Each structure stands twice: as structure tokens, then as C-alpha cells.
Amino acid sequence: MSDLILQRGGILCVVSGPSGSGKTTLCRRFSESDSAAAYAISATTRLPREGEVDGVDYFFLAREEFETRVARGDFLEYAEVHGNLYGTLKSEVLGHLEAGRDVLLDLDVQGAAYVREVSDAAIREALVDIFILLPEGAELVKRLRSRGTETEEQLALRLFNAREESRHWADYSYTFVSADREIDFATFRSILTGERCRSRRLRKGPEETTFPGV
């Protein structure tokens, strides 16, 4: 009898949630703690904020270059948000999935919807989407104020957008309410651990040598 070796296809994990939900932090932390996962860096036409690094935080592209690459079919998804273009390059995703590595994307609800509509069977099979809700009331305002970079008018817009985005939670396979960093990370990790064990993601790999008499 020989031992069965199972190989796993990569997961495309799309994570959405309003500002302050910690979606980017969760994606980065998981990818840094797990060698079988990679965080896909988005491209954007917005200007870098102080301390942001090209190729680390985002790929910062001029609008003309971004639109040229859209026309060339380089993007898995893209959307315009608050006057700036954001998108995920296919080069940040497909190679990892084929190698059995998971790819983590933090996208807004528009980008997530775009990915769900992709016709590529491999993308649809790999897709897992998670929505992170913020607590309501004072905690929501506290989270949105945490950046300390917005005016009161900008904060009011973020509060409105957070509530509008949260209306889409039922479109996602998984939803949880953010508690704190450690609880959120444990919940996030448990979802991906379960998804990695789904039988449909596993395929039979090369078998080990059969030993005589076994």
C-alpha cells in the first residue's frame, strides 16, 4: 500500500471592510507569519502618503500608465474610488495560486464584486471572501479617528462610507465583527485554516514508493 500525498490549490482570499476594520493589517500579518501565503500589493494612481514606499505599500502609477495596463489586460480587478484608480495586477496573483500558495487581497466592496464576476474558472474556484464589520457607536467613530489625518468633514465622509460599505456584508462567504487585534487574527486564521482543508481544494499528488510486502 502506498501513502496518498495531497497537494492543495491556492486560495484567493479577498478581505473587505470599512476604514478602521484592520483588513490590511490582518492580510499583512497573516502573510508574514505563514510561508504558504502572500499579500498582493495593489496599484493606485493616488499620491503616496508620508512614509509610504512604492512596491511595499502600493505600486504608485500615473493615471496614463494605469489606464494603459487596464487596456492591456494586466489587472485582475480595478475600480475608481474618490477620484483615484485602484487595482490588483494579475502578476501579483496567478503565479502564487498555480504554485499552491494563498493570495490575500484587501479590497473595497466594488473591487470584491469585480473579482466575483471574473469568468476565469481557476479564480472562481480559488475565491474566498471575508467581510469585517466595525462595532457601531462610539467605537466606530474612535476607529475612524485613529489615523488622525482627516478633517471633521473628511471624518464625516468616512463614517458615511463605512456604513454604506457595511450594507454589503451579506455578499460575502464569511463575516465577523471586529473585536481586537488578537481575536480578529485568530478568527481570520481559523477561516483560512478551514478553507485549506476543503476537499475540493485538494488534488492527488505523486505517490510515494510502494514497498514490497506493505
BAFI-3210 file (N, C-alpha, C; in Angstrom, 3 decimals, decimal comma, padded with zeros to 6 digits):
// residues 214
n [1|2|3|4|5|6|7|8|9|10|11|12|13|14|15|16|17|18|19|20|21|22|23|24|25|26|27|28|29|30|31|32|33|34|35|36|37|38|39|40|41|42|43|44|45|46|47|48|49|50|51|52|53|54|55|56|57|58|59|60|61|62|63|64|65|66|67|68|69|70|71|72|73|74|75|76|77|78|79|80|81|82|83|84|85|86|87|88|89|90|91|92|93|94|95|96|97|98|99|100|101|102|103|104|105|106|107|108|109|110|111|112|113|114|115|116|117|118|119|120|121|122|123|124|125|126|127|128|129|130|131|132|133|134|135|136|137|138|139|140|141|142|143|144|145|146|147|148|149|150|151|152|153|154|155|156|157|158|159|160|161|162|163|164|165|166|167|168|169|170|171|172|173|174|175|176|177|178|179|180|181|182|183|184|185|186|187|188|189|190|191|192|193|194|195|196|197|198|199|200|201|202|203|204|205|206|207|208|209|210|211|212|213|214]
n.u [000,847|000,518|001,323|-000,955|-000,444|-001,429|-001,980|-002,470|-004,545|-004,046|-005,550|-007,568|-007,957|-010,148|-010,508|-012,654|-013,857|-014,819|-012,878|-010,588|-011,239|-009,178|-008,367|-006,195|-003,997|-004,488|-004,240|-001,555|-000,215|-000,914|000,244|002,911|003,385|002,990|004,289|003,035|001,431|000,739|000,805|-000,952|000,088|-001,550|-002,141|-002,168|-003,401|-003,268|-001,455|001,506|001,227|002,770|005,639|004,917|005,917|006,859|005,990|005,970|003,946|002,045|001,826|002,641|001,236|001,162|-001,836|-002,180|-000,436|-001,622|-004,154|-003,334|-002,328|-004,631|-006,072|-004,434|-004,980|-003,834|-004,804|-006,425|-008,594|-010,105|-010,892|-012,476|-012,057|-013,025|-011,990|-009,529|-007,720|-007,665|-006,238|-005,649|-002,886|-002,596|-000,233|000,487|-000,961|-001,722|000,519|001,205|-001,134|-001,132|001,076|000,182|000,063|-001,474|-003,213|-003,634|-005,911|-006,804|-009,676|-012,044|-015,681|-016,525|-014,343|-014,203|-016,632|-016,141|-014,121|-015,602|-017,114|-015,389|-014,608|-012,778|-012,217|-010,396|-009,862|-012,404|-012,798|-010,817|-011,542|-012,228|-014,168|-014,199|-015,808|-015,280|-016,862|-017,334|-017,654|-020,596|-021,563|-019,747|-017,287|-016,931|-016,601|-014,289|-012,413|-012,316|-011,276|-008,719|-006,532|-005,931|-005,534|-007,532|-009,859|-012,762|-014,826|-013,912|-013,823|-016,537|-017,375|-016,007|-017,273|-019,862|-019,299|-018,330|-020,606|-022,188|-020,651|-020,774|-023,277|-023,059|-022,269|-023,547|-023,014|-020,762|-018,824|-017,984|-018,412|-017,429|-017,525|-015,345|-013,203|-010,740|-007,210|-005,921|-008,026|-009,360|-007,378|-007,116|-009,662|-009,664|-007,511|-008,552|-010,620|-009,225|-007,692|-009,663|-010,660|-008,470|-008,598|-010,707|-012,104|-012,440|-010,384|-008,170|-005,875|-004,745|-001,392|001,989|002,667|004,197|006,934|006,001|006,412|007,638|005,565|004,116]
n.v [-001,195|002,241|005,547|008,212|011,276|014,549|017,463|020,979|023,456|026,990|029,572|032,354|034,954|037,386|040,299|042,516|045,608|048,445|051,533|051,362|048,832|047,073|045,415|045,448|045,205|042,643|041,019|041,483|040,641|037,927|036,931|037,411|035,667|033,164|030,944|029,900|031,786|034,880|038,415|040,468|043,288|046,282|048,385|051,906|055,162|057,289|059,760|059,016|058,664|060,214|058,439|056,133|053,555|052,885|049,852|048,519|049,452|050,251|049,935|052,709|054,390|056,490|057,960|057,629|055,478|053,501|053,245|052,389|049,879|048,653|048,494|046,712|044,411|043,709|043,744|042,101|043,049|046,287|049,605|052,829|055,042|057,643|059,424|058,351|055,683|052,226|048,982|045,419|043,741|041,083|039,713|039,688|037,678|035,220|033,451|032,644|031,259|029,086|027,775|026,771|028,500|030,763|033,799|037,002|039,618|042,943|044,574|047,067|047,076|047,336|046,467|043,817|042,795|042,912|040,961|038,669|038,411|037,641|035,628|033,580|030,265|029,177|031,285|031,713|029,280|029,386|031,458|033,024|034,998|037,567|039,589|042,293|043,640|046,741|047,633|049,340|052,749|054,583|053,274|052,853|055,492|056,133|054,353|055,318|057,817|057,239|057,449|060,131|062,016|063,228|065,865|067,207|067,190|065,317|063,109|062,750|061,968|059,535|058,112|057,961|056,493|054,131|053,048|052,695|050,860|048,682|047,688|045,718|043,307|040,800|039,799|038,346|035,351|034,880|036,614|038,726|040,496|043,009|042,786|042,879|043,161|040,614|038,760|039,162|038,319|035,612|034,685|035,224|033,606|031,089|030,832|030,681|028,410|026,422|026,620|025,753|023,071|022,108|019,596|019,902|021,552|020,051|017,893|014,869|014,077|013,177|009,790|008,134|005,770|002,384|-000,101|-003,440|-006,018|-004,428]
n.w [000,000|-000,769|000,415|000,313|-001,191|-000,854|-002,684|-002,585|-004,051|-004,482|-002,443|-003,148|-001,288|-000,539|001,235|002,807|004,211|006,181|006,569|009,241|010,053|010,066|008,007|006,175|007,882|008,967|006,671|005,944|008,283|008,432|006,055|006,593|008,649|007,704|005,500|003,314|002,222|000,538|000,388|-001,739|-003,364|-004,049|-006,935|-007,528|-008,461|-006,800|-004,879|-002,969|000,592|003,449|004,342|002,972|000,708|-002,583|-004,173|-001,817|-000,027|-001,921|-005,543|-007,086|-009,653|-012,562|-013,854|-016,640|-017,221|-015,662|-016,903|-019,424|-018,813|-017,913|-020,317|-021,597|-020,312|-017,896|-015,306|-012,599|-011,205|-010,937|-009,827|-009,482|-006,889|-004,890|-006,809|-007,509|-009,099|-008,335|-008,214|-008,800|-009,906|-012,229|-012,221|-009,587|-008,507|-010,015|-010,454|-007,834|-007,026|-008,790|-007,864|-005,518|-003,411|-001,110|-001,787|-000,523|-000,547|000,134|-000,453|-001,562|-001,509|-004,120|-005,675|-004,771|-005,722|-008,445|-008,710|-008,069|-010,340|-012,308|-015,091|-015,264|-014,505|-012,682|-010,926|-009,825|-008,551|-006,636|-004,989|-001,883|000,199|002,661|005,051|007,226|009,852|011,552|015,020|016,151|017,007|019,506|019,305|016,595|015,616|017,025|015,900|013,272|013,715|014,373|012,625|012,540|010,577|009,160|008,406|010,126|008,306|006,429|008,093|008,639|006,102|005,864|007,886|006,863|004,507|005,645|006,814|004,577|003,072|004,798|004,414|002,566|003,615|003,522|001,041|001,127|001,780|004,391|007,473|010,122|013,257|014,153|016,961|018,775|018,041|018,430|018,755|016,350|014,551|015,233|014,529|011,777|010,933|011,571|009,717|007,267|007,771|007,878|005,251|003,812|004,211|002,777|000,786|-001,969|-002,697|-002,717|-004,369|-005,861|-005,442|-006,510|-005,761|-002,988|-002,991|-003,380|-001,054|-001,094|000,097|001,792]
ca.u [000,000|001,298|000,734|-001,525|000,049|-002,389|-001,493|-003,565|-004,550|-004,006|-006,778|-007,587|-008,734|-010,492|-010,956|-013,214|-014,350|-014,604|-011,660|-010,540|-011,575|-007,929|-008,242|-004,835|-003,119|-004,708|-003,659|-000,094|000,255|-001,038|001,235|004,244|003,512|002,689|005,065|002,179|000,533|001,384|-000,054|-000,865|000,143|-002,405|-001,640|-003,056|-002,977|-003,172|-000,101|001,903|001,179|004,069|006,127|004,585|007,005|006,436|006,331|005,789|002,580|001,300|002,538|002,117|001,292|000,478|-003,129|-001,996|000,151|-002,639|-005,169|-002,694|-002,229|-006,002|-006,370|-003,593|-005,492|-002,907|-005,434|-007,459|-009,721|-009,742|-012,046|-012,167|-012,559|-012,702|-011,216|-008,277|-007,855|-007,010|-006,416|-004,744|-002,241|-002,644|001,107|000,564|-001,909|-001,855|001,654|001,097|-002,216|-000,699|002,074|-000,445|000,170|-002,647|-003,012|-004,529|-006,198|-007,786|-010,368|-013,333|-016,780|-016,586|-013,309|-014,585|-017,694|-015,484|-013,446|-016,631|-017,666|-014,361|-015,038|-011,720|-012,657|-009,402|-010,083|-013,679|-012,602|-009,898|-012,023|-012,869|-014,286|-014,452|-016,125|-015,056|-017,729|-016,903|-018,682|-021,300|-021,497|-018,522|-016,109|-016,790|-016,019|-012,924|-011,576|-012,155|-010,439|-007,402|-005,465|-005,573|-005,113|-008,699|-010,633|-014,079|-015,609|-013,432|-014,240|-017,964|-017,478|-015,556|-018,330|-020,929|-018,832|-018,235|-021,954|-022,648|-019,925|-021,198|-024,534|-022,755|-021,664|-024,198|-022,500|-019,510|-018,945|-017,753|-018,483|-017,310|-017,423|-014,021|-013,148|-009,418|-006,250|-005,641|-009,242|-009,593|-006,396|-007,478|-010,839|-009,212|-006,689|-009,397|-011,340|-008,309|-007,323|-010,766|-010,727|-007,366|-008,938|-011,819|-011,722|-012,402|-009,133|-007,073|-005,739|-003,793|-000,047|002,809|002,641|005,489|007,256|005,331|007,408|007,207|005,048|003,391]
ca.v [000,000|003,470|006,690|009,208|012,631|015,525|018,797|021,922|024,649|028,213|030,300|033,795|035,458|038,799|040,810|043,861|046,193|049,892|052,057|051,095|047,438|046,324|044,393|045,435|044,662|041,200|040,384|041,547|039,820|036,515|036,584|037,440|034,572|031,889|030,880|029,455|032,882|036,101|039,596|041,097|044,747|046,937|049,543|053,054|056,424|058,359|060,092|058,351|059,408|060,275|057,161|055,027|053,196|052,231|048,440|047,946|049,795|050,210|050,309|054,026|054,555|057,618|057,522|057,181|054,143|052,602|053,005|051,590|048,499|048,134|048,151|045,558|043,239|043,350|043,798|041,154|043,912|047,685|050,453|054,218|055,365|059,022|060,088|057,644|054,297|051,186|047,696|044,311|043,194|039,621|039,191|039,562|036,657|033,936|032,557|032,092|030,272|027,887|027,094|026,300|029,500|031,606|035,222|037,818|040,936|043,776|045,332|047,629|046,224|047,409|045,573|042,433|042,415|042,726|039,662|037,626|038,310|037,169|034,386|032,571|029,203|028,985|032,360|031,455|028,124|029,741|032,626|033,062|036,411|037,813|040,980|042,626|044,726|047,520|047,862|050,611|053,713|055,325|052,527|053,113|056,830|056,051|053,686|056,192|058,937|056,751|057,905|061,483|062,803|063,762|066,958|066,757|066,915|064,034|062,069|062,518|061,199|058,178|057,487|057,640|055,410|052,903|052,494|052,252|049,630|047,600|047,138|044,634|042,156|039,533|039,329|037,634|033,996|034,966|037,946|038,794|041,835|043,241|042,931|043,471|042,607|039,188|037,997|039,243|037,483|034,206|034,397|035,247|032,416|029,896|030,752|030,197|027,030|025,579|026,625|024,942|021,651|021,712|018,503|020,339|022,265|019,091|017,004|013,790|014,356|011,984|008,838|007,633|004,434|001,252|-001,051|-004,823|-006,633|-003,451]
ca.w [000,000|-000,819|001,104|-000,582|-000,981|-001,348|-002,966|-002,465|-004,882|-003,700|-002,151|-003,366|-000,158|-000,661|002,533|002,722|005,454|006,187|007,181|010,672|010,356|010,221|006,962|005,632|008,929|009,044|005,486|006,040|009,400|008,079|005,028|007,200|009,613|007,037|004,258|002,213|001,875|000,049|000,338|-003,057|-003,275|-005,038|-007,672|-007,383|-009,071|-005,799|-004,458|-001,714|001,848|004,124|004,842|002,086|-000,202|-003,822|-004,215|-000,478|000,370|-003,187|-006,751|-007,422|-011,100|-013,170|-014,395|-018,022|-017,191|-015,112|-017,933|-020,473|-018,332|-017,930|-021,710|-021,953|-019,602|-016,815|-013,992|-012,192|-010,883|-010,696|-009,560|-009,160|-005,553|-004,502|-007,849|-007,794|-009,553|-007,546|-008,868|-008,490|-011,094|-012,335|-011,904|-008,136|-008,061|-010,708|-010,221|-006,486|-006,987|-009,511|-007,030|-004,297|-002,344|-000,946|-002,055|000,279|-001,128|000,819|-001,493|-001,196|-001,963|-005,577|-006,188|-004,458|-006,660|-009,730|-008,680|-008,096|-011,692|-013,242|-015,730|-015,155|-013,598|-011,620|-009,964|-009,140|-007,672|-005,550|-004,249|-000,564|000,555|004,082|005,379|008,627|010,305|012,705|016,043|015,952|018,097|019,818|018,855|015,163|015,470|017,550|014,899|012,121|014,128|014,799|011,724|012,940|009,408|008,479|008,966|010,574|007,096|005,885|009,032|008,413|004,861|006,164|008,677|005,909|003,638|006,441|006,988|003,262|002,744|005,683|003,912|001,622|004,303|003,170|-000,246|001,384|002,340|005,828|008,077|011,578|013,825|014,725|018,414|018,961|017,083|018,606|018,469|014,898|013,849|015,482|013,703|010,386|010,710|011,622|008,451|006,234|008,098|007,430|003,789|003,292|004,383|001,916|-000,113|-003,374|-002,953|-002,684|-005,511|-005,626|-005,924|-006,765|-004,652|-002,526|-003,479|-002,714|-000,573|-001,196|001,323|002,622]
c.u [000,880|000,570|000,242|-000,996|-000,942|-001,713|-002,691|-003,422|-004,581|-005,378|-006,577|-008,530|-008,919|-011,101|-011,433|-013,693|-014,082|-013,262|-011,715|-010,847|-010,330|-007,674|-006,831|-003,860|-003,255|-004,056|-002,134|000,430|000,190|000,029|002,644|004,470|003,328|003,369|004,241|001,208|001,329|000,365|000,148|-000,932|-000,696|-001,642|-002,642|-002,486|-002,892|-001,718|000,242|001,685|002,567|004,443|005,812|005,680|006,439|006,907|006,233|004,365|001,631|002,308|001,903|002,334|000,638|-000,814|-002,987|-001,427|-000,861|-003,651|-004,610|-002,643|-003,605|-006,352|-005,605|-004,049|-004,624|-003,568|-006,464|-008,735|-009,208|-011,022|-011,571|-012,848|-012,082|-011,754|-009,888|-008,570|-007,057|-007,219|-005,370|-004,186|-002,304|-001,309|001,303|-000,229|-001,691|-000,707|001,598|000,026|-001,800|000,300|001,492|-000,299|-001,086|-002,280|-004,073|-004,675|-007,125|-008,381|-011,621|-014,430|-016,903|-015,565|-013,647|-015,659|-017,120|-014,820|-014,472|-017,162|-016,644|-014,756|-014,028|-012,097|-011,695|-009,567|-011,350|-013,550|-011,758|-010,483|-012,657|-012,978|-014,788|-014,761|-015,949|-015,910|-017,093|-018,018|-019,344|-021,027|-020,133|-017,279|-015,861|-016,124|-014,563|-011,985|-011,300|-011,294|-008,980|-006,264|-004,990|-005,175|-006,281|-009,277|-011,981|-014,973|-015,213|-013,846|-015,711|-018,188|-017,072|-016,623|-019,491|-020,528|-018,754|-019,599|-022,517|-021,965|-020,457|-022,528|-024,307|-022,246|-022,256|-023,750|-021,287|-019,759|-018,827|-017,857|-018,241|-017,155|-016,072|-014,113|-011,855|-008,443|-006,080|-006,853|-009,520|-008,636|-006,707|-008,677|-010,449|-008,420|-007,538|-010,191|-010,436|-007,854|-008,410|-010,849|-009,628|-007,672|-010,115|-011,353|-011,591|-011,128|-007,941|-007,060|-004,644|-002,451|000,700|002,807|004,048|005,705|006,524|006,380|006,851|006,702|004,263|001,985]
c.v [001,241|004,576|007,694|010,583|013,597|016,872|019,746|023,073|025,885|028,848|031,770|034,390|036,968|039,264|042,247|044,312|047,674|050,282|051,820|049,664|046,571|045,302|044,303|044,833|043,155|040,479|040,358|040,625|038,336|036,105|036,550|036,267|033,199|031,866|030,437|030,541|034,109|037,228|040,282|042,611|045,351|048,045|050,675|054,273|057,552|058,588|059,361|059,271|059,374|058,898|055,972|054,827|052,470|050,781|047,751|048,193|049,705|050,271|051,629|054,286|055,867|057,108|056,984|055,766|053,124|052,236|052,187|050,119|047,853|047,655|046,913|044,281|042,790|043,236|042,683|041,916|045,336|048,471|051,876|054,567|056,762|059,696|059,447|056,217|053,362|049,858|046,680|043,734|041,670|038,999|039,003|038,373|035,287|032,963|031,894|030,999|028,966|027,077|026,580|027,247|030,354|033,062|036,004|039,199|041,699|044,741|045,985|046,769|046,231|046,461|044,115|041,937|042,133|041,344|038,529|037,388|037,847|035,799|033,255|031,532|029,017|030,048|032,092|030,295|028,487|030,761|032,290|034,531|036,583|039,296|041,195|043,839|045,458|047,576|049,214|051,559|054,353|054,612|052,748|054,477|056,827|055,431|054,613|057,411|058,537|057,220|059,304|062,386|063,496|064,979|066,395|066,430|065,577|062,874|061,726|061,695|059,756|057,426|057,069|056,453|054,083|052,246|051,990|050,938|048,442|046,988|045,920|043,363|040,817|038,993|038,419|036,256|033,989|036,421|037,820|040,241|041,978|043,453|043,626|042,717|041,098|038,327|037,998|038,333|036,004|033,801|034,281|033,972|031,152|029,723|030,171|028,764|026,066|025,493|025,776|023,446|021,210|020,674|018,964|021,096|021,305|018,242|015,988|014,150|013,070|011,074|008,436|006,207|003,357|000,224|-002,475|-005,334|-005,695|-003,291]
c.w [000,000|-000,069|000,076|-000,213|-001,628|-001,547|-003,008|-003,455|-003,997|-003,527|-002,511|-002,324|-000,284|000,659|002,368|004,095|005,415|006,762|008,685|011,043|010,506|009,139|006,391|006,629|009,030|007,871|005,569|007,137|009,055|007,070|005,601|008,150|008,986|005,673|003,060|001,777|001,440|000,024|-001,010|-002,900|-004,402|-005,769|-007,509|-008,103|-008,040|-005,412|-003,161|-000,512|002,474|004,680|003,949|001,041|-001,413|-003,837|-002,876|-000,002|-000,817|-004,322|-007,192|-008,913|-011,506|-013,803|-015,821|-018,065|-016,691|-016,204|-019,092|-020,064|-018,200|-019,332|-022,163|-021,257|-018,445|-015,449|-013,789|-011,880|-010,736|-010,477|-009,317|-007,852|-005,186|-005,514|-008,188|-008,231|-008,639|-008,271|-008,451|-009,781|-011,095|-011,944|-010,403|-007,619|-008,695|-010,450|-008,852|-006,430|-007,656|-008,704|-005,715|-003,125|-002,304|-001,190|-001,286|-000,351|-000,193|-000,192|-000,930|-001,823|-003,489|-006,205|-005,953|-005,412|-008,043|-009,793|-008,758|-009,506|-012,729|-013,788|-015,594|-014,097|-012,436|-010,532|-009,161|-008,161|-006,456|-004,577|-002,901|-000,189|001,986|004,275|006,877|008,978|011,472|013,741|015,782|017,114|018,258|019,310|017,366|014,932|015,938|016,531|013,719|012,445|014,326|013,903|012,092|011,802|008,719|009,199|009,433|009,377|006,490|006,786|008,839|007,148|005,097|006,962|007,781|005,041|004,375|006,577|005,666|002,869|003,537|005,262|003,022|002,295|003,862|001,816|-000,080|002,006|003,853|006,279|009,570|012,017|014,505|016,236|018,812|018,075|017,207|018,312|016,971|014,135|014,030|014,632|012,231|010,055|010,702|010,321|007,364|006,496|007,632|005,921|003,175|003,358|003,526|000,897|-001,557|-003,709|-003,054|-003,943|-005,212|-006,252|-006,218|-005,541|-004,258|-003,017|-002,681|-002,325|-000,639|000,144|002,201|002,067]
res [m|s|d|l|i|l|q|r|g|g|i|l|c|v|v|s|g|p|s|g|s|g|k|t|t|l|c|r|r|f|s|e|s|d|s|a|a|a|y|a|i|s|a|t|t|r|l|p|r|e|g|e|v|d|g|v|d|y|f|f|l|a|r|e|e|f|e|t|r|v|a|r|g|d|f|l|e|y|a|e|v|h|g|n|l|y|g|t|l|k|s|e|v|l|g|h|l|e|a|g|r|d|v|l|l|d|l|d|v|q|g|a|a|y|v|r|e|v|s|d|a|a|i|r|e|a|l|v|d|i|f|i|l|l|p|e|g|a|e|l|v|k|r|l|r|s|r|g|t|e|t|e|e|q|l|a|l|r|l|f|n|a|r|e|e|s|r|h|w|a|d|y|s|y|t|f|v|s|a|d|r|e|i|d|f|a|t|f|r|s|i|l|t|g|e|r|c|r|s|r|r|l|r|k|g|p|e|e|t|t|f|p|g|v]
***
